[in-house]
Amino acid sequence: MISGDILENLVFSKGLNKVALVKRDGYTVMQISLGKGATIPAHVAGHSAFFLVLKGRAIITSGDKDVKLAQNQFITMEADQQRGI
């Protein structure tokens, strides 16, 4: 069992900051933080994903749509679906 505070050590640098919180067979839980204006270019990933905005706002690219998310909102993505932040 693993427990923790998802907001602990949350870093908003100018670029991308990624921390693996949990790694298991079949899934990984990542904490990803971006400074204001930073992006992750749209790409196709071979795994499903769950994005939850903890602080601030994000625009998530999902296929050919942009989805605006605010704090405490989430979106899910299927494997092999184009995505970006």
Secondary structure, 3 states (H helix, E strand, C coil): CCCCCCCCCCCCCCCEEEEEEEEECCEEEEEEEECCCCCCCCEEECCCEEEECCCCEEEEEECCEEEEEECCCEEEECCCEEEEC
